[in-house]
Amino acid sequence: MSVSSQKRRAWEQKIHRLTRAAQKANEDVLVAIYEATEDGLTQADVAYMVGGVSPSGIKPKAIKGAKILKERKGS
């Protein structure tokens, strides 16, 4: 069964929009992890809040978050 080009374009736009939103949400989590660690929370605290992440995995995520935040600020 074939779909119209309008329907295909509509789905393409919807999926693209949702994919961008998911990527932004993932980046927002990394920025929040960075900000939380900068605000004095321990890696264990943040790992507990995020869930499914070991405390040793928080530092690399915080580094990525710092990088994203720096790019967003244009510095």
PDB file of N, H, CA, C and O in Angstrom:
ATOM      1  N   MET A   1       0.839  -1.174   0.000  1.00  0.00           N
ATOM      2  CA  MET A   1       0.000   0.000   0.000  1.00  0.00           C
ATOM      3  C   MET A   1       0.888   1.242   0.000  1.00  0.00           C
ATOM      4  O   MET A   1       1.865   1.325   0.743  1.00  0.00           O
ATOM      5  N   SER A   2       0.536   2.182  -0.829  1.00  0.00           N
ATOM      6  H   SER A   2      -0.258   2.115  -1.433  1.00  0.00           H
ATOM      7  CA  SER A   2       1.310   3.400  -0.984  1.00  0.00           C
ATOM      8  C   SER A   2       0.608   4.559  -0.275  1.00  0.00           C
ATOM      9  O   SER A   2      -0.620   4.628  -0.241  1.00  0.00           O
ATOM     10  N   VAL A   3       1.397   5.455   0.281  1.00  0.00           N
ATOM     11  H   VAL A   3       2.395   5.399   0.253  1.00  0.00           H
ATOM     12  CA  VAL A   3       0.827   6.629   0.934  1.00  0.00           C
ATOM     13  C   VAL A   3       1.117   7.863   0.087  1.00  0.00           C
ATOM     14  O   VAL A   3       2.062   7.886  -0.702  1.00  0.00           O
ATOM     15  N   SER A   4       0.300   8.871   0.263  1.00  0.00           N
ATOM     16  H   SER A   4      -0.467   8.852   0.904  1.00  0.00           H
ATOM     17  CA  SER A   4       0.485  10.099  -0.511  1.00  0.00           C
ATOM     18  C   SER A   4       1.742  10.825  -0.052  1.00  0.00           C
ATOM     19  O   SER A   4       2.231  10.626   1.060  1.00  0.00           O
ATOM     20  N   SER A   5       2.246  11.666  -0.936  1.00  0.00           N
ATOM     21  H   SER A   5       1.849  11.828  -1.840  1.00  0.00           H
ATOM     22  CA  SER A   5       3.446  12.435  -0.588  1.00  0.00           C
ATOM     23  C   SER A   5       3.141  13.417   0.539  1.00  0.00           C
ATOM     24  O   SER A   5       4.032  13.729   1.330  1.00  0.00           O
ATOM     25  N   GLN A   6       1.922  13.907   0.633  1.00  0.00           N
ATOM     26  H   GLN A   6       1.199  13.654  -0.009  1.00  0.00           H
ATOM     27  CA  GLN A   6       1.545  14.808   1.723  1.00  0.00           C
ATOM     28  C   GLN A   6       1.608  14.092   3.073  1.00  0.00           C
ATOM     29  O   GLN A   6       2.115  14.632   4.057  1.00  0.00           O
ATOM     30  N   LYS A   7       1.083  12.868   3.097  1.00  0.00           N
ATOM     31  H   LYS A   7       0.671  12.429   2.298  1.00  0.00           H
ATOM     32  CA  LYS A   7       1.095  12.099   4.335  1.00  0.00           C
ATOM     33  C   LYS A   7       2.534  11.752   4.729  1.00  0.00           C
ATOM     34  O   LYS A   7       2.901  11.821   5.902  1.00  0.00           O
ATOM     35  N   ARG A   8       3.325  11.386   3.751  1.00  0.00           N
ATOM     36  H   ARG A   8       3.026  11.331   2.798  1.00  0.00           H
ATOM     37  CA  ARG A   8       4.728  11.060   4.014  1.00  0.00           C
ATOM     38  C   ARG A   8       5.463  12.290   4.567  1.00  0.00           C
ATOM     39  O   ARG A   8       6.231  12.181   5.523  1.00  0.00           O
ATOM     40  N   ARG A   9       5.223  13.450   3.964  1.00  0.00           N
ATOM     41  H   ARG A   9       4.599  13.539   3.188  1.00  0.00           H
ATOM     42  CA  ARG A   9       5.858  14.691   4.408  1.00  0.00           C
ATOM     43  C   ARG A   9       5.398  15.060   5.827  1.00  0.00           C
ATOM     44  O   ARG A   9       6.204  15.499   6.647  1.00  0.00           O
ATOM     45  N   ALA A  10       4.126  14.884   6.107  1.00  0.00           N
ATOM     46  H   ALA A  10       3.470  14.528   5.441  1.00  0.00           H
ATOM     47  CA  ALA A  10       3.604  15.178   7.444  1.00  0.00           C
ATOM     48  C   ALA A  10       4.269  14.295   8.494  1.00  0.00           C
ATOM     49  O   ALA A  10       4.658  14.773   9.560  1.00  0.00           O
ATOM     50  N   TRP A  11       4.397  13.008   8.192  1.00  0.00           N
ATOM     51  H   TRP A  11       4.081  12.620   7.326  1.00  0.00           H
ATOM     52  CA  TRP A  11       5.057  12.098   9.134  1.00  0.00           C
ATOM     53  C   TRP A  11       6.538  12.418   9.266  1.00  0.00           C
ATOM     54  O   TRP A  11       7.102  12.326  10.356  1.00  0.00           O
ATOM     55  N   GLU A  12       7.158  12.787   8.175  1.00  0.00           N
ATOM     56  H   GLU A  12       6.699  12.861   7.289  1.00  0.00           H
ATOM     57  CA  GLU A  12       8.572  13.147   8.226  1.00  0.00           C
ATOM     58  C   GLU A  12       8.773  14.352   9.149  1.00  0.00           C
ATOM     59  O   GLU A  12       9.701  14.364   9.958  1.00  0.00           O
ATOM     60  N   GLN A  13       7.920  15.350   9.032  1.00  0.00           N
ATOM     61  H   GLN A  13       7.166  15.340   8.374  1.00  0.00           H
ATOM     62  CA  GLN A  13       8.020  16.534   9.881  1.00  0.00           C
ATOM     63  C   GLN A  13       7.768  16.193  11.344  1.00  0.00           C
ATOM     64  O   GLN A  13       8.478  16.669  12.229  1.00  0.00           O
ATOM     65  N   LYS A  14       6.756  15.369  11.594  1.00  0.00           N
ATOM     66  H   LYS A  14       6.179  14.982  10.875  1.00  0.00           H
ATOM     67  CA  LYS A  14       6.431  14.992  12.967  1.00  0.00           C
ATOM     68  C   LYS A  14       7.581  14.222  13.612  1.00  0.00           C
ATOM     69  O   LYS A  14       7.982  14.522  14.737  1.00  0.00           O
ATOM     70  N   ILE A  15       8.104  13.240  12.902  1.00  0.00           N
ATOM     71  H   ILE A  15       7.779  12.996  11.989  1.00  0.00           H
ATOM     72  CA  ILE A  15       9.198  12.425  13.454  1.00  0.00           C
ATOM     73  C   ILE A  15      10.453  13.270  13.635  1.00  0.00           C
ATOM     74  O   ILE A  15      11.171  13.110  14.622  1.00  0.00           O
ATOM     75  N   HIS A  16      10.719  14.160  12.698  1.00  0.00           N
ATOM     76  H   HIS A  16      10.136  14.290  11.897  1.00  0.00           H
ATOM     77  CA  HIS A  16      11.881  15.040  12.817  1.00  0.00           C
ATOM     78  C   HIS A  16      11.742  15.941  14.046  1.00  0.00           C
ATOM     79  O   HIS A  16      12.702  16.120  14.796  1.00  0.00           O
ATOM     80  N   ARG A  17      10.555  16.505  14.254  1.00  0.00           N
ATOM     81  H   ARG A  17       9.775  16.360  13.645  1.00  0.00           H
ATOM     82  CA  ARG A  17      10.293  17.382  15.401  1.00  0.00           C
ATOM     83  C   ARG A  17      10.466  16.616  16.716  1.00  0.00           C
ATOM     84  O   ARG A  17      11.070  17.121  17.663  1.00  0.00           O
ATOM     85  N   LEU A  18       9.932  15.399  16.763  1.00  0.00           N
ATOM     86  H   LEU A  18       9.442  14.988  15.994  1.00  0.00           H
ATOM     87  CA  LEU A  18      10.052  14.586  17.979  1.00  0.00           C
ATOM     88  C   LEU A  18      11.495  14.160  18.239  1.00  0.00           C
ATOM     89  O   LEU A  18      11.935  14.113  19.388  1.00  0.00           O
ATOM     90  N   THR A  19      12.217  13.857  17.191  1.00  0.00           N
ATOM     91  H   THR A  19      11.860  13.895  16.258  1.00  0.00           H
ATOM     92  CA  THR A  19      13.627  13.477  17.329  1.00  0.00           C
ATOM     93  C   THR A  19      14.444  14.645  17.874  1.00  0.00           C
ATOM     94  O   THR A  19      15.291  14.460  18.748  1.00  0.00           O
ATOM     95  N   ARG A  20      14.190  15.843  17.359  1.00  0.00           N
ATOM     96  H   ARG A  20      13.501  15.993  16.650  1.00  0.00           H
ATOM     97  CA  ARG A  20      14.883  17.041  17.861  1.00  0.00           C
ATOM     98  C   ARG A  20      14.537  17.292  19.326  1.00  0.00           C
ATOM     99  O   ARG A  20      15.408  17.639  20.124  1.00  0.00           O
ATOM    100  N   ALA A  21      13.267  17.117  19.676  1.00  0.00           N
ATOM    101  H   ALA A  21      12.559  16.835  19.028  1.00  0.00           H
ATOM    102  CA  ALA A  21      12.840  17.327  21.063  1.00  0.00           C
ATOM    103  C   ALA A  21      13.508  16.320  22.003  1.00  0.00           C
ATOM    104  O   ALA A  21      13.920  16.674  23.108  1.00  0.00           O
ATOM    105  N   ALA A  22      13.612  15.072  21.562  1.00  0.00           N
ATOM    106  H   ALA A  22      13.278  14.785  20.665  1.00  0.00           H
ATOM    107  CA  ALA A  22      14.267  14.044  22.375  1.00  0.00           C
ATOM    108  C   ALA A  22      15.746  14.361  22.556  1.00  0.00           C
ATOM    109  O   ALA A  22      16.285  14.198  23.651  1.00  0.00           O
ATOM    110  N   GLN A  23      16.400  14.807  21.500  1.00  0.00           N
ATOM    111  H   GLN A  23      15.962  14.939  20.611  1.00  0.00           H
ATOM    112  CA  GLN A  23      17.815  15.157  21.592  1.00  0.00           C
ATOM    113  C   GLN A  23      18.008  16.340  22.544  1.00  0.00           C
ATOM    114  O   GLN A  23      18.928  16.339  23.361  1.00  0.00           O
ATOM    115  N   LYS A  24      17.144  17.342  22.437  1.00  0.00           N
ATOM    116  H   LYS A  24      16.396  17.343  21.773  1.00  0.00           H
ATOM    117  CA  LYS A  24      17.234  18.505  23.327  1.00  0.00           C
ATOM    118  C   LYS A  24      17.008  18.081  24.776  1.00  0.00           C
ATOM    119  O   LYS A  24      17.705  18.553  25.674  1.00  0.00           O
ATOM    120  N   ALA A  25      16.047  17.197  25.009  1.00  0.00           N
ATOM    121  H   ALA A  25      15.481  16.813  24.280  1.00  0.00           H
ATOM    122  CA  ALA A  25      15.781  16.717  26.370  1.00  0.00           C
ATOM    123  C   ALA A  25      16.991  15.976  26.929  1.00  0.00           C
ATOM    124  O   ALA A  25      17.339  16.152  28.097  1.00  0.00           O
ATOM    125  N   ASN A  26      17.629  15.156  26.113  1.00  0.00           N
ATOM    126  H   ASN A  26      17.346  15.014  25.164  1.00  0.00           H
ATOM    127  CA  ASN A  26      18.838  14.443  26.559  1.00  0.00           C
ATOM    128  C   ASN A  26      19.953  15.424  26.903  1.00  0.00           C
ATOM    129  O   ASN A  26      20.658  15.253  27.898  1.00  0.00           O
ATOM    130  N   GLU A  27      20.104  16.455  26.071  1.00  0.00           N
ATOM    131  H   GLU A  27      19.531  16.594  25.263  1.00  0.00           H
ATOM    132  CA  GLU A  27      21.120  17.467  26.350  1.00  0.00           C
ATOM    133  C   GLU A  27      20.776  18.247  27.612  1.00  0.00           C
ATOM    134  O   GLU A  27      21.665  18.592  28.390  1.00  0.00           O
ATOM    135  N   ASP A  28      19.491  18.525  27.819  1.00  0.00           N
ATOM    136  H   ASP A  28      18.769  18.244  27.186  1.00  0.00           H
ATOM    137  CA  ASP A  28      19.063  19.239  29.025  1.00  0.00           C
ATOM    138  C   ASP A  28      19.382  18.441  30.285  1.00  0.00           C
ATOM    139  O   ASP A  28      19.736  19.020  31.311  1.00  0.00           O
ATOM    140  N   VAL A  29      19.261  17.131  30.216  1.00  0.00           N
ATOM    141  H   VAL A  29      18.974  16.660  29.382  1.00  0.00           H
ATOM    142  CA  VAL A  29      19.603  16.276  31.360  1.00  0.00           C
ATOM    143  C   VAL A  29      21.100  16.385  31.651  1.00  0.00           C
ATOM    144  O   VAL A  29      21.500  16.491  32.811  1.00  0.00           O
ATOM    145  N   LEU A  30      21.919  16.359  30.613  1.00  0.00           N
ATOM    146  H   LEU A  30      21.594  16.272  29.671  1.00  0.00           H
ATOM    147  CA  LEU A  30      23.368  16.479  30.812  1.00  0.00           C
ATOM    148  C   LEU A  30      23.725  17.826  31.425  1.00  0.00           C
ATOM    149  O   LEU A  30      24.583  17.901  32.304  1.00  0.00           O
ATOM    150  N   VAL A  31      23.072  18.888  30.964  1.00  0.00           N
ATOM    151  H   VAL A  31      22.375  18.826  30.250  1.00  0.00           H
ATOM    152  CA  VAL A  31      23.317  20.218  31.526  1.00  0.00           C
ATOM    153  C   VAL A  31      22.880  20.244  32.992  1.00  0.00           C
ATOM    154  O   VAL A  31      23.579  20.806  33.835  1.00  0.00           O
ATOM    155  N   ALA A  32      21.745  19.647  33.297  1.00  0.00           N
ATOM    156  H   ALA A  32      21.178  19.190  32.612  1.00  0.00           H
ATOM    157  CA  ALA A  32      21.266  19.607  34.682  1.00  0.00           C
ATOM    158  C   ALA A  32      22.230  18.825  35.569  1.00  0.00           C
ATOM    159  O   ALA A  32      22.471  19.209  36.714  1.00  0.00           O
ATOM    160  N   ILE A  33      22.776  17.741  35.051  1.00  0.00           N
ATOM    161  H   ILE A  33      22.580  17.429  34.122  1.00  0.00           H
ATOM    162  CA  ILE A  33      23.763  16.964  35.813  1.00  0.00           C
ATOM    163  C   ILE A  33      24.975  17.840  36.130  1.00  0.00           C
ATOM    164  O   ILE A  33      25.460  17.854  37.262  1.00  0.00           O
ATOM    165  N   TYR A  34      25.452  18.560  35.135  1.00  0.00           N
ATOM    166  H   TYR A  34      25.058  18.548  34.216  1.00  0.00           H
ATOM    167  CA  TYR A  34      26.589  19.460  35.352  1.00  0.00           C
ATOM    168  C   TYR A  34      26.251  20.510  36.399  1.00  0.00           C
ATOM    169  O   TYR A  34      27.029  20.745  37.323  1.00  0.00           O
ATOM    170  N   GLU A  35      25.094  21.141  36.254  1.00  0.00           N
ATOM    171  H   GLU A  35      24.462  20.951  35.503  1.00  0.00           H
ATOM    172  CA  GLU A  35      24.702  22.199  37.179  1.00  0.00           C
ATOM    173  C   GLU A  35      24.526  21.665  38.604  1.00  0.00           C
ATOM    174  O   GLU A  35      24.877  22.338  39.573  1.00  0.00           O
ATOM    175  N   ALA A  36      23.985  20.463  38.722  1.00  0.00           N
ATOM    176  H   ALA A  36      23.700  19.916  37.935  1.00  0.00           H
ATOM    177  CA  ALA A  36      23.797  19.867  40.044  1.00  0.00           C
ATOM    178  C   ALA A  36      25.134  19.601  40.729  1.00  0.00           C
ATOM    179  O   ALA A  36      25.296  19.855  41.922  1.00  0.00           O
ATOM    180  N   THR A  37      26.088  19.086  39.957  1.00  0.00           N
ATOM    181  H   THR A  37      25.957  18.880  38.987  1.00  0.00           H
ATOM    182  CA  THR A  37      27.404  18.825  40.556  1.00  0.00           C
ATOM    183  C   THR A  37      28.109  20.130  40.897  1.00  0.00           C
ATOM    184  O   THR A  37      28.826  20.202  41.895  1.00  0.00           O
ATOM    185  N   GLU A  38      27.915  21.157  40.084  1.00  0.00           N
ATOM    186  H   GLU A  38      27.333  21.098  39.273  1.00  0.00           H
ATOM    187  CA  GLU A  38      28.508  22.467  40.380  1.00  0.00           C
ATOM    188  C   GLU A  38      27.863  23.095  41.612  1.00  0.00           C
ATOM    189  O   GLU A  38      28.488  23.896  42.307  1.00  0.00           O
ATOM    190  N   ASP A  39      26.629  22.733  41.874  1.00  0.00           N
ATOM    191  H   ASP A  39      26.122  22.082  41.309  1.00  0.00           H
ATOM    192  CA  ASP A  39      25.899  23.291  43.017  1.00  0.00           C
ATOM    193  C   ASP A  39      26.181  22.525  44.309  1.00  0.00           C
ATOM    194  O   ASP A  39      25.623  22.844  45.358  1.00  0.00           O
ATOM    195  N   GLY A  40      27.049  21.515  44.228  1.00  0.00           N
ATOM    196  H   GLY A  40      27.502  21.256  43.376  1.00  0.00           H
ATOM    197  CA  GLY A  40      27.490  20.836  45.439  1.00  0.00           C
ATOM    198  C   GLY A  40      26.927  19.443  45.661  1.00  0.00           C
ATOM    199  O   GLY A  40      27.307  18.787  46.631  1.00  0.00           O
ATOM    200  N   LEU A  41      26.041  18.971  44.808  1.00  0.00           N
ATOM    201  H   LEU A  41      25.732  19.504  44.021  1.00  0.00           H
ATOM    202  CA  LEU A  41      25.539  17.608  44.972  1.00  0.00           C
ATOM    203  C   LEU A  41      26.648  16.614  44.642  1.00  0.00           C
ATOM    204  O   LEU A  41      27.472  16.860  43.761  1.00  0.00           O
ATOM    205  N   THR A  42      26.662  15.501  45.350  1.00  0.00           N
ATOM    206  H   THR A  42      25.993  15.301  46.066  1.00  0.00           H
ATOM    207  CA  THR A  42      27.676  14.485  45.085  1.00  0.00           C
ATOM    208  C   THR A  42      27.293  13.694  43.844  1.00  0.00           C
ATOM    209  O   THR A  42      26.148  13.721  43.394  1.00  0.00           O
ATOM    210  N   GLN A  43      28.269  12.997  43.309  1.00  0.00           N
ATOM    211  H   GLN A  43      29.200  12.975  43.675  1.00  0.00           H
ATOM    212  CA  GLN A  43      28.006  12.140  42.148  1.00  0.00           C
ATOM    213  C   GLN A  43      26.995  11.056  42.515  1.00  0.00           C
ATOM    214  O   GLN A  43      26.167  10.672  41.689  1.00  0.00           O
ATOM    215  N   ALA A  44      27.062  10.564  43.748  1.00  0.00           N
ATOM    216  H   ALA A  44      27.735  10.875  44.419  1.00  0.00           H
ATOM    217  CA  ALA A  44      26.109   9.544  44.201  1.00  0.00           C
ATOM    218  C   ALA A  44      24.694  10.109  44.261  1.00  0.00           C
ATOM    219  O   ALA A  44      23.734   9.440  43.878  1.00  0.00           O
ATOM    220  N   ASP A  45      24.570  11.354  44.747  1.00  0.00           N
ATOM    221  H   ASP A  45      25.350  11.897  45.057  1.00  0.00           H
ATOM    222  CA  ASP A  45      23.253  12.002  44.791  1.00  0.00           C
ATOM    223  C   ASP A  45      22.653  12.105  43.392  1.00  0.00           C
ATOM    224  O   ASP A  45      21.500  11.739  43.166  1.00  0.00           O
ATOM    225  N   VAL A  46      23.442  12.599  42.480  1.00  0.00           N
ATOM    226  H   VAL A  46      24.379  12.896  42.664  1.00  0.00           H
ATOM    227  CA  VAL A  46      22.964  12.813  41.113  1.00  0.00           C
ATOM    228  C   VAL A  46      22.656  11.482  40.448  1.00  0.00           C
ATOM    229  O   VAL A  46      21.652  11.361  39.746  1.00  0.00           O
ATOM    230  N   ALA A  47      23.505  10.484  40.657  1.00  0.00           N
ATOM    231  H   ALA A  47      24.320  10.582  41.227  1.00  0.00           H
ATOM    232  CA  ALA A  47      23.265   9.163  40.068  1.00  0.00           C
ATOM    233  C   ALA A  47      21.937   8.588  40.550  1.00  0.00           C
ATOM    234  O   ALA A  47      21.194   7.987  39.774  1.00  0.00           O
ATOM    235  N   TYR A  48      21.645   8.776  41.833  1.00  0.00           N
ATOM    236  H   TYR A  48      22.249   9.264  42.464  1.00  0.00           H
ATOM    237  CA  TYR A  48      20.379   8.304  42.399  1.00  0.00           C
ATOM    238  C   TYR A  48      19.209   9.021  41.738  1.00  0.00           C
ATOM    239  O   TYR A  48      18.201   8.394  41.413  1.00  0.00           O
ATOM    240  N   MET A  49      19.335  10.315  41.541  1.00  0.00           N
ATOM    241  H   MET A  49      20.154  10.824  41.806  1.00  0.00           H
ATOM    242  CA  MET A  49      18.262  11.110  40.942  1.00  0.00           C
ATOM    243  C   MET A  49      18.026  10.760  39.477  1.00  0.00           C
ATOM    244  O   MET A  49      16.886  10.722  39.014  1.00  0.00           O
ATOM    245  N   VAL A  50      19.112  10.507  38.757  1.00  0.00           N
ATOM    246  H   VAL A  50      20.038  10.538  39.134  1.00  0.00           H
ATOM    247  CA  VAL A  50      18.996  10.169  37.338  1.00  0.00           C
ATOM    248  C   VAL A  50      18.465   8.747  37.181  1.00  0.00           C
ATOM    249  O   VAL A  50      17.604   8.483  36.342  1.00  0.00           O
ATOM    250  N   GLY A  51      18.984   7.845  37.992  1.00  0.00           N
ATOM    251  H   GLY A  51      19.683   8.059  38.674  1.00  0.00           H
ATOM    252  CA  GLY A  51      18.566   6.449  37.907  1.00  0.00           C
ATOM    253  C   GLY A  51      19.262   5.723  36.766  1.00  0.00           C
ATOM    254  O   GLY A  51      19.418   6.264  35.672  1.00  0.00           O
ATOM    255  N   GLY A  52      19.671   4.510  37.031  1.00  0.00           N
ATOM    256  H   GLY A  52      19.544   4.070  37.920  1.00  0.00           H
ATOM    257  CA  GLY A  52      20.313   3.693  36.001  1.00  0.00           C
ATOM    258  C   GLY A  52      21.725   4.114  35.646  1.00  0.00           C
ATOM    259  O   GLY A  52      22.273   3.669  34.638  1.00  0.00           O
ATOM    260  N   VAL A  53      22.316   4.965  36.464  1.00  0.00           N
ATOM    261  H   VAL A  53      21.870   5.326  37.284  1.00  0.00           H
ATOM    262  CA  VAL A  53      23.674   5.442  36.217  1.00  0.00           C
ATOM    263  C   VAL A  53      24.469   5.251  37.500  1.00  0.00           C
ATOM    264  O   VAL A  53      23.985   5.546  38.592  1.00  0.00           O
ATOM    265  N   SER A  54      25.693   4.754  37.357  1.00  0.00           N
ATOM    266  H   SER A  54      26.086   4.515  36.470  1.00  0.00           H
ATOM    267  CA  SER A  54      26.537   4.612  38.538  1.00  0.00           C
ATOM    268  C   SER A  54      27.159   5.967  38.869  1.00  0.00           C
ATOM    269  O   SER A  54      27.304   6.813  37.986  1.00  0.00           O
ATOM    270  N   PRO A  55      27.521   6.175  40.113  1.00  0.00           N
ATOM    271  CA  PRO A  55      28.148   7.449  40.478  1.00  0.00           C
ATOM    272  C   PRO A  55      29.385   7.769  39.640  1.00  0.00           C
ATOM    273  O   PRO A  55      29.652   8.935  39.350  1.00  0.00           O
ATOM    274  N   SER A  56      30.136   6.744  39.253  1.00  0.00           N
ATOM    275  H   SER A  56      29.919   5.797  39.489  1.00  0.00           H
ATOM    276  CA  SER A  56      31.335   7.000  38.444  1.00  0.00           C
ATOM    277  C   SER A  56      30.987   7.451  37.031  1.00  0.00           C
ATOM    278  O   SER A  56      31.844   7.992  36.332  1.00  0.00           O
ATOM    279  N   GLY A  57      29.757   7.241  36.605  1.00  0.00           N
ATOM    280  H   GLY A  57      29.061   6.801  37.173  1.00  0.00           H
ATOM    281  CA  GLY A  57      29.343   7.679  35.269  1.00  0.00           C
ATOM    282  C   GLY A  57      28.845   9.110  35.232  1.00  0.00           C
ATOM    283  O   GLY A  57      28.558   9.643  34.160  1.00  0.00           O
ATOM    284  N   ILE A  58      28.741   9.736  36.393  1.00  0.00           N
ATOM    285  H   ILE A  58      28.974   9.303  37.264  1.00  0.00           H
ATOM    286  CA  ILE A  58      28.217  11.101  36.460  1.00  0.00           C
ATOM    287  C   ILE A  58      29.231  12.128  35.969  1.00  0.00           C
ATOM    288  O   ILE A  58      28.868  13.067  35.260  1.00  0.00           O
ATOM    289  N   LYS A  59      30.483  11.961  36.334  1.00  0.00           N
ATOM    290  H   LYS A  59      30.778  11.199  36.910  1.00  0.00           H
ATOM    291  CA  LYS A  59      31.492  12.954  35.942  1.00  0.00           C
ATOM    292  C   LYS A  59      31.584  13.120  34.423  1.00  0.00           C
ATOM    293  O   LYS A  59      31.597  14.254  33.946  1.00  0.00           O
ATOM    294  N   PRO A  60      31.649  12.034  33.644  1.00  0.00           N
ATOM    295  CA  PRO A  60      31.690  12.219  32.181  1.00  0.00           C
ATOM    296  C   PRO A  60      30.431  12.909  31.642  1.00  0.00           C
ATOM    297  O   PRO A  60      30.507  13.695  30.698  1.00  0.00           O
ATOM    298  N   LYS A  61      29.291  12.617  32.237  1.00  0.00           N
ATOM    299  H   LYS A  61      29.229  11.979  33.004  1.00  0.00           H
ATOM    300  CA  LYS A  61      28.053  13.270  31.813  1.00  0.00           C
ATOM    301  C   LYS A  61      28.089  14.755  32.173  1.00  0.00           C
ATOM    302  O   LYS A  61      27.625  15.591  31.398  1.00  0.00           O
ATOM    303  N   ALA A  62      28.633  15.082  33.331  1.00  0.00           N
ATOM    304  H   ALA A  62      29.010  14.403  33.961  1.00  0.00           H
ATOM    305  CA  ALA A  62      28.757  16.480  33.745  1.00  0.00           C
ATOM    306  C   ALA A  62      29.693  17.237  32.811  1.00  0.00           C
ATOM    307  O   ALA A  62      29.445  18.399  32.490  1.00  0.00           O
ATOM    308  N   ILE A  63      30.749  16.594  32.382  1.00  0.00           N
ATOM    309  H   ILE A  63      30.951  15.649  32.643  1.00  0.00           H
ATOM    310  CA  ILE A  63      31.688  17.218  31.440  1.00  0.00           C
ATOM    311  C   ILE A  63      30.985  17.511  30.119  1.00  0.00           C
ATOM    312  O   ILE A  63      31.150  18.588  29.546  1.00  0.00           O
ATOM    313  N   LYS A  64      30.195  16.543  29.637  1.00  0.00           N
ATOM    314  H   LYS A  64      30.061  15.668  30.103  1.00  0.00           H
ATOM    315  CA  LYS A  64      29.423  16.758  28.406  1.00  0.00           C
ATOM    316  C   LYS A  64      28.424  17.890  28.607  1.00  0.00           C
ATOM    317  O   LYS A  64      28.235  18.723  27.720  1.00  0.00           O
ATOM    318  N   GLY A  65      27.786  17.919  29.773  1.00  0.00           N
ATOM    319  H   GLY A  65      27.939  17.242  30.493  1.00  0.00           H
ATOM    320  CA  GLY A  65      26.827  18.972  30.078  1.00  0.00           C
ATOM    321  C   GLY A  65      27.474  20.351  30.087  1.00  0.00           C
ATOM    322  O   GLY A  65      26.893  21.316  29.590  1.00  0.00           O
ATOM    323  N   ALA A  66      28.661  20.442  30.643  1.00  0.00           N
ATOM    324  H   ALA A  66      29.133  19.658  31.047  1.00  0.00           H
ATOM    325  CA  ALA A  66      29.388  21.717  30.665  1.00  0.00           C
ATOM    326  C   ALA A  66      29.694  22.177  29.244  1.00  0.00           C
ATOM    327  O   ALA A  66      29.582  23.360  28.923  1.00  0.00           O
ATOM    328  N   LYS A  67      30.076  21.237  28.409  1.00  0.00           N
ATOM    329  H   LYS A  67      30.167  20.276  28.670  1.00  0.00           H
ATOM    330  CA  LYS A  67      30.391  21.554  27.016  1.00  0.00           C
ATOM    331  C   LYS A  67      29.145  22.058  26.282  1.00  0.00           C
ATOM    332  O   LYS A  67      29.209  23.036  25.537  1.00  0.00           O
ATOM    333  N   ILE A  68      28.028  21.392  26.495  1.00  0.00           N
ATOM    334  H   ILE A  68      27.976  20.598  27.100  1.00  0.00           H
ATOM    335  CA  ILE A  68      26.767  21.797  25.856  1.00  0.00           C
ATOM    336  C   ILE A  68      26.371  23.185  26.325  1.00  0.00           C
ATOM    337  O   ILE A  68      25.982  24.029  25.518  1.00  0.00           O
ATOM    338  N   LEU A  69      26.467  23.426  27.630  1.00  0.00           N
ATOM    339  H   LEU A  69      26.783  22.740  28.285  1.00  0.00           H
ATOM    340  CA  LEU A  69      26.104  24.720  28.182  1.00  0.00           C
ATOM    341  C   LEU A  69      26.987  25.819  27.601  1.00  0.00           C
ATOM    342  O   LEU A  69      26.496  26.899  27.273  1.00  0.00           O
ATOM    343  N   LYS A  70      28.269  25.556  27.474  1.00  0.00           N
ATOM    344  H   LYS A  70      28.668  24.679  27.741  1.00  0.00           H
ATOM    345  CA  LYS A  70      29.196  26.525  26.904  1.00  0.00           C
ATOM    346  C   LYS A  70      28.830  26.831  25.456  1.00  0.00           C
ATOM    347  O   LYS A  70      28.869  27.987  25.035  1.00  0.00           O
ATOM    348  N   GLU A  71      28.474  25.798  24.692  1.00  0.00           N
ATOM    349  H   GLU A  71      28.442  24.859  25.034  1.00  0.00           H
ATOM    350  CA  GLU A  71      28.075  26.002  23.297  1.00  0.00           C
ATOM    351  C   GLU A  71      26.785  26.812  23.212  1.00  0.00           C
ATOM    352  O   GLU A  71      26.638  27.662  22.334  1.00  0.00           O
ATOM    353  N   ARG A  72      25.856  26.549  24.120  1.00  0.00           N
ATOM    354  H   ARG A  72      25.975  25.858  24.833  1.00  0.00           H
ATOM    355  CA  ARG A  72      24.576  27.278  24.109  1.00  0.00           C
ATOM    356  C   ARG A  72      24.773  28.759  24.430  1.00  0.00           C
ATOM    357  O   ARG A  72      24.070  29.622  23.903  1.00  0.00           O
ATOM    358  N   LYS A  73      25.734  29.033  25.295  1.00  0.00           N
ATOM    359  H   LYS A  73      26.305  28.332  25.722  1.00  0.00           H
ATOM    360  CA  LYS A  73      26.000  30.422  25.670  1.00  0.00           C
ATOM    361  C   LYS A  73      26.848  31.135  24.622  1.00  0.00           C
ATOM    362  O   LYS A  73      26.991  32.358  24.649  1.00  0.00           O
ATOM    363  N   GLY A  74      27.411  30.353  23.695  1.00  0.00           N
ATOM    364  H   GLY A  74      27.295  29.360  23.673  1.00  0.00           H
ATOM    365  CA  GLY A  74      28.206  30.929  22.640  1.00  0.00           C
ATOM    366  C   GLY A  74      29.600  31.335  23.056  1.00  0.00           C
ATOM    367  O   GLY A  74      30.233  32.158  22.396  1.00  0.00           O
ATOM    368  N   SER A  75      30.079  30.770  24.136  1.00  0.00           N
ATOM    369  H   SER A  75      29.564  30.102  24.672  1.00  0.00           H
ATOM    370  CA  SER A  75      31.425  31.123  24.627  1.00  0.00           C
ATOM    371  C   SER A  75      32.454  30.201  24.052  1.00  0.00           C
ATOM    372  O   SER A  75      33.641  30.340  24.347  1.00  0.00           O
TER     373      SER A  75
END
